[in-house]
Amino acid sequence: MTRRLPPRETLTVEFKSDLKKLPDRELIEALVCLANAEGGELWLGVEDDATPTGLHAEHRMLEGLAGMVAARTSPSLSV
């Protein structure tokens, strides 16, 4: 299923640039904030103005990203 990029950030949609590799700490913080609120979607590789700019090479393996988040949160956050 192909998802469309939302036109803007909202309380449940967060965009994070990944051009210079978003630090793991900031990635996890954004996910935990969404999980502690109403839930939502984090769009990694998207600028604040909704321009897609892509993922850093170290964030392209999605399985590894999910494992890193689960390992660094307690209780484990499933993404």
HUFEN-V459906 format. One record per backbone hydrogen bond with DSSP energy under -1.0 kcal/mol. CO is the residue of the C=O (numbers start at 1). NH is the residue of the N-H. If there is no record, write none. Layout:
co & nh
CO & NH
CO & NH
This chain:
co & nh
12 & 41
13 & 10
14 & 43
16 & 45
16 & 46
18 & 21
23 & 27
24 & 28
25 & 29
26 & 30
27 & 31
28 & 32
29 & 33
30 & 34
31 & 35
32 & 36
34 & 39
41 & 14
43 & 16
45 & 53
45 & 54
47 & 50
51 & 47
56 & 59
57 & 60
60 & 62
61 & 65
62 & 66
63 & 67
64 & 68
65 & 69
66 & 70
67 & 71
68 & 72
